[in-house]
Amino acid sequence: MMTFRTAAAHKPYSGFMRVRSGRGNRLAVVLLRVSRRDLSCCLSALLLFCLGSVIYEVNGGSPKILLDVGYYLGRFADGYGSLAPRVLPFPSQVVYNRVGKCGSRTIVLLLRMLADRHQFTLISSDIHNKTRLTKREQENLIRNISTTPQPFLYTRHVHFLNFSRFKTDEPVHINIIRDPISRFLSNYFFRRFGDWRGEENHVVRTPGMKEDERYLDINTCILESYPECTNPRLFYIIPYFCGQHPQCREPGLWALETAKQNVLDHYLLVGVLEELEDVLLLLERLMPHFFSDVLNIYRSPEYRKLGNLTGTVRKQSPNLEALRVLYQRMEYEYRFYQFIRAQFHQTKRKIGLKSGPQSSRPQRMNIQEQTEDPLT
C-alpha cells in the first residue's frame, strides 16, 4: 500500500517534470542557436567599441576618417536634405561686438584671412551707426546670429546682447577696448579726416558736416564744452558691455557695475589695444580653431601693408588743460578701463604670459604716444 501510494502520488509529478524538461530543452536549443549565430558579431562590435574608445582618448577626438564617413553618409541620408553636422569645436559660436576705434578694423582684417584659412563662417556687419536696438530688433538679430552655420564668428558695432533673455544658447563673447581718451581722439579726427585708405572717405562718412565743424580745434571743443566733447557723447565704451537697457547710456555707477558683471559672466576675453600682440596670443591659445597662427599673420609684411592703411590721419594731441578736463568727464570710462586691464593681466598670468610694466597713473599721461598708434 505504501509503495502503491508512493508510485501513484509521483506519476503526475513525473509528468510535470518531463514537461518542464521538454520546454527547457527547447529553450536551450533556441539560446544555443542564437549564441552561435550572433556571438561572433557581438564580440566584434564590443572589440570595435573598445578600440574606438581608446583611439578617441589618445587622439583627443574621433578619428578624421570616421568623421568624414559619417559626414558624407549624412549628406544623402535625407535625399536633398541638409548636411549631417560635423563634430564642432568649443566654442563654436563667437560674438565680437566690436567697440568703435579700438582696433576693430585691424581685427576684422585678420579675421577675414583666418576664416579662409581655418574654414569658419565669418559675418562682419557693415552697420556702424545702430548700436541700440529695440526688443524686436534684438530678437531678430539674435535669431539670425543663432542660425548661422557653425563654427561661426559674428562681429558688429552693437551694444551687448543678452541671448539668455530670449531663451537662446549663449555664444562666447570677446572684445577689445583702449584708453578712453585715446579712443575719443581717434574717433574725433577720423570723423573729420578719415584714414589712409582714401583721401575722401571721411566726406562719405560725414557728408553733412560743415567746414567750421570739420576744422574745429580739439582744445576749443573740449574747453568750451561742445556737445561732441562732453557727456553723454564721451560715455561710449561702457554701454557696449552694459547692454541695451536705457540706463546703460547714462553715465553712472549702475551702468559701470552692470558692464563689469557682464564681462565676468559672458566674456571669454576682453583685451586692451595697447597690448594687442598679447591679445592675439591669448585668442590663439583660447580659441585655436579660430585664431591659430594669427600672430604670425599680424607680423607678416603682407598684412602690414594693408593694416597701415587703417590709421587715422591728422591726429593731434590736446593740451594738458584739455586732457585734465577730459579725464574728469570720463571718470566712469577710466574706472571700467582699469578694471578691464586688471582682468586682462590676470588672464595673462594664468596662461603664463608676463605682463609689461604697469603704472598706477592715468593713461592720459602717455596720450601723445598713443595718438600716434597706427592701429587707430
C-alpha positions in Angstrom: 0.0 0.0 0.0 2.7 2.3 0.8 4.5 1.5 -2.3 1.4 1.9 -4.5 0.5 5.3 -2.9 4.1 6.4 -3.5 4.1 5.5 -7.1 0.6 6.8 -7.7 1.4 10.1 -6.0 4.5 10.6 -8.1 3.0 10.0 -11.5 1.6 13.5 -12.1 4.8 15.0 -10.7 6.9 12.9 -13.0 4.8 14.0 -16.0 5.2 17.7 -14.9 9.0 17.2 -14.7 9.0 15.8 -18.2 7.0 18.7 -19.5 9.4 21.2 -17.9 12.3 19.3 -19.1 11.0 19.4 -22.6 10.4 23.1 -22.5 13.8 23.7 -21.0 15.4 21.7 -23.8 13.7 23.7 -26.4 14.7 27.0 -24.8 18.3 25.8 -24.5 18.3 24.9 -28.2 17.0 28.3 -29.1 19.6 30.1 -27.0 22.3 27.9 -28.4 21.3 28.7 -31.9 21.1 32.4 -31.1 24.5 32.3 -29.4 26.2 30.5 -32.3 24.7 32.9 -34.8 25.3 36.2 -33.0 28.2 35.6 -30.6 30.9 36.5 -33.1 29.0 39.7 -34.2 28.6 40.8 -30.5 32.2 40.2 -29.7 33.3 42.0 -32.9 31.1 45.0 -32.0 32.5 45.1 -28.5 36.0 44.9 -29.8 35.5 47.8 -32.2 33.8 49.9 -29.5 36.7 49.4 -27.1 39.2 50.1 -29.9 37.3 53.3 -30.9 37.2 54.5 -27.3 41.0 54.1 -27.0 41.6 56.0 -30.2 39.2 58.7 -29.1 41.0 59.2 -25.8 44.5 59.1 -27.3 43.8 61.5 -30.2 41.5 63.8 -28.3 38.5 63.1 -30.5 37.1 60.9 -33.2 39.4 59.8 -36.0 39.1 62.0 -39.0 38.2 59.1 -41.3 35.2 58.3 -39.2 34.0 61.9 -39.2 34.4 62.1 -42.9 32.5 58.9 -43.5 29.7 60.0 -41.2 29.6 63.4 -42.9 29.3 62.0 -46.4 26.8 59.3 -45.4 24.7 62.0 -43.7 24.7 64.1 -46.8 22.5 61.7 -48.6 20.5 60.3 -45.7 17.5 62.5 -46.4 17.8 62.9 -50.2 18.1 66.6 -50.7 18.2 67.4 -47.0 20.8 69.4 -45.1 24.3 68.1 -44.4 24.9 66.0 -41.3 26.6 68.1 -38.6 30.3 67.7 -38.1 31.8 67.4 -34.6 32.1 71.1 -33.7 34.9 72.7 -31.7 34.3 74.6 -28.5 33.4 77.3 -28.6 31.6 77.1 -31.9 29.6 80.4 -31.6 31.6 83.6 -31.0 30.3 87.2 -31.0 32.6 90.1 -31.2 30.5 93.3 -30.5 33.4 95.5 -31.5 33.9 98.9 -29.9 34.5 101.7 -32.3 38.0 103.0 -32.8 39.5 100.2 -30.7 41.4 98.4 -33.4 38.3 96.7 -34.7 39.2 97.2 -38.4 42.6 95.6 -37.7 40.9 92.6 -36.1 38.3 92.3 -38.8 41.1 92.3 -41.5 42.8 89.5 -39.6 39.6 87.6 -39.2 39.0 87.6 -43.0 42.3 86.0 -43.5 41.8 83.5 -40.8 38.3 82.5 -42.0 39.7 81.4 -45.3 42.5 79.5 -43.7 40.5 77.7 -40.9 37.2 77.3 -42.7 34.8 79.0 -40.2 31.9 81.3 -41.0 32.7 85.0 -40.6 29.9 87.5 -40.6 31.1 91.1 -40.4 28.2 93.5 -40.4 28.5 96.8 -42.2 26.1 98.5 -39.8 28.1 101.1 -37.9 25.6 103.6 -36.6 23.0 101.5 -34.9 24.2 100.1 -31.6 21.0 100.4 -29.7 18.2 98.1 -30.6 14.5 97.7 -29.8 13.4 94.4 -28.2 12.1 93.2 -31.6 15.3 94.1 -33.3 17.3 92.3 -30.6 15.2 89.2 -31.0 15.5 89.2 -34.8 19.3 89.8 -34.7 19.8 87.1 -32.1 17.8 84.6 -34.2 19.8 85.5 -37.3 23.1 85.0 -35.4 22.0 81.7 -33.9 21.0 80.2 -37.2 24.4 80.9 -38.8 26.3 77.7 -39.8 28.7 76.7 -37.1 31.5 77.3 -36.3 31.0 81.0 -36.8 32.2 84.4 -35.6 29.8 87.3 -35.8 31.0 90.8 -35.5 29.2 94.2 -35.4 29.3 97.5 -33.7 26.4 96.8 -31.2 25.9 97.1 -27.5 25.9 93.8 -25.6 23.1 91.4 -26.5 21.8 89.1 -23.7 21.0 85.8 -25.6 19.7 84.1 -22.5 17.0 86.7 -22.2 15.5 85.4 -25.4 16.0 81.7 -24.3 18.7 81.2 -26.9 22.0 79.3 -26.5 24.6 81.8 -25.2 27.6 82.3 -27.5 31.1 83.2 -26.3 31.7 86.9 -26.3 35.1 88.7 -27.0 36.1 92.3 -27.3 38.9 94.8 -27.2 39.0 98.3 -25.7 41.6 101.0 -25.3 42.5 104.1 -23.3 39.3 106.2 -23.3 40.9 109.5 -24.2 43.0 107.9 -26.9 39.8 106.3 -28.4 38.0 109.6 -28.2 40.7 111.5 -30.1 41.0 108.8 -32.7 37.2 109.0 -33.4 37.3 112.8 -33.3 39.8 113.1 -36.1 38.6 110.0 -38.0 35.1 111.6 -38.4 36.8 114.7 -39.9 39.7 113.4 -41.9 39.3 109.6 -42.3 42.3 107.3 -42.7 45.0 106.4 -45.2 42.6 104.1 -47.2 41.3 107.1 -49.2 41.6 110.8 -49.2 37.9 111.5 -49.4 36.4 108.6 -47.3 35.7 111.0 -44.4 33.4 113.0 -46.6 31.5 109.9 -47.3 31.1 109.1 -43.6 30.1 112.6 -42.5 28.7 114.3 -45.6 26.6 116.8 -43.6 29.5 118.1 -41.5 30.1 121.8 -42.1 33.6 123.1 -42.7 33.8 125.1 -39.5 32.9 121.9 -37.5 35.3 119.8 -39.5 38.2 122.0 -38.7 37.1 122.8 -35.1 40.2 122.9 -32.8 40.2 120.0 -30.4 41.1 122.2 -27.4 38.2 124.6 -28.2 35.8 121.7 -28.5 36.8 120.4 -25.0 37.3 123.6 -23.1 34.2 125.3 -24.5 32.1 122.2 -23.9 30.9 121.5 -27.4 28.4 118.5 -27.4 30.8 116.2 -29.1 33.3 116.7 -26.3 31.0 116.4 -23.3 28.7 113.7 -21.8 26.8 111.7 -22.8 28.8 111.6 -26.0 32.0 110.8 -24.1 30.2 107.9 -22.3 31.0 105.4 -25.1 32.8 102.2 -24.1 30.7 101.2 -21.1 27.4 100.8 -23.0 29.0 98.2 -25.3 29.2 95.9 -22.2 26.3 97.2 -20.1 23.8 96.3 -22.8 20.5 97.5 -24.3 18.8 98.9 -21.2 18.2 102.7 -21.5 20.1 103.3 -18.2 23.2 101.8 -19.8 23.6 105.0 -21.7 23.5 107.2 -18.6 27.0 107.9 -17.1 26.8 106.5 -13.6 27.6 103.7 -11.2 24.7 101.4 -12.3 25.9 101.2 -15.8 29.5 100.7 -14.7 28.7 97.9 -12.4 26.4 96.2 -14.9 29.1 96.3 -17.5 31.6 94.8 -15.1 29.3 92.0 -14.2 28.5 91.2 -17.9 32.2 91.0 -18.6 32.6 88.4 -15.8 29.6 86.4 -16.8 29.6 86.5 -20.6 33.0 87.4 -22.0 35.8 84.9 -22.6 38.3 87.7 -23.1 38.3 91.5 -23.2 41.7 92.7 -24.3 43.4 96.1 -24.4 44.6 97.6 -27.6 47.8 98.9 -26.1 48.9 95.2 -25.7 47.5 93.9 -29.0 50.1 91.2 -29.6 49.3 89.7 -26.2 45.6 89.9 -27.0 46.2 87.9 -30.3 48.3 85.4 -28.5 45.7 84.8 -25.8 43.0 84.4 -28.5 45.1 81.9 -30.3 45.6 79.9 -27.1 41.9 80.1 -26.0 40.3 79.5 -29.4 42.9 77.9 -31.7 40.3 76.8 -34.2 39.6 80.4 -35.0 42.9 82.2 -34.3 45.6 79.7 -34.9 48.7 81.4 -36.4 47.1 84.9 -36.0 50.2 86.4 -34.5 52.4 85.3 -37.4 49.9 86.8 -39.9 49.8 90.0 -37.9 53.6 90.3 -38.1 53.8 89.4 -41.7 54.9 92.2 -44.3 51.8 91.4 -46.4 49.5 92.2 -43.6 51.4 95.3 -42.5 50.9 96.8 -46.0 47.1 96.5 -45.5 46.9 97.2 -41.8 48.8 100.6 -42.0 46.0 101.9 -44.2 43.6 101.9 -41.3 45.4 104.6 -39.3 43.6 107.8 -38.7 45.2 110.9 -40.3 45.8 114.4 -39.0 45.6 113.4 -35.3 46.6 116.0 -32.8 47.1 115.8 -29.0 45.1 118.3 -26.8 47.0 120.5 -24.4 47.4 119.4 -20.8 44.5 121.5 -19.5 42.1 119.9 -22.0 43.4 116.4 -21.2 42.6 117.0 -17.5 39.1 118.2 -18.3 38.5 115.1 -20.5 39.8 112.8 -17.8 37.4 114.3 -15.2 34.5 113.9 -17.6 35.4 110.3 -18.4 35.8 109.1 -14.8 33.5 106.1 -15.2 35.1 105.2 -18.5 38.5 105.1 -16.9 37.3 103.1 -13.9 36.0 100.5 -16.4 39.2 100.6 -18.4 41.3 100.0 -15.3 39.0 97.1 -14.4 39.5 95.5 -17.8 43.3 96.0 -17.7 43.4 94.2 -14.3 41.3 91.3 -15.6 43.4 91.1 -18.8 46.6 90.9 -16.9 45.2 88.3 -14.5 44.3 86.2 -17.6 47.8 86.6 -18.9 49.3 85.4 -15.6 47.0 82.3 -15.6 48.1 81.5 -19.2 51.7 82.1 -18.3 52.4 85.4 -20.1 54.4 88.1 -18.4 52.6 91.4 -18.2 54.5 94.6 -19.1 55.2 97.3 -16.6 52.1 98.8 -15.1 51.6 102.3 -13.8 49.0 103.5 -11.4 48.9 106.8 -13.1 46.2 107.5 -15.6 46.9 106.6 -19.2 46.3 110.2 -20.2 49.9 110.9 -19.4 51.0 108.9 -22.4 48.4 110.3 -24.7 50.9 111.7 -27.2 52.4 108.3 -27.8 49.0 106.6 -28.0 47.6 109.0 -30.6 50.5 108.0 -32.8 49.3 104.4 -32.8 48.9 103.3 -36.5 46.2 100.8 -35.5 43.6 103.6 -34.8 
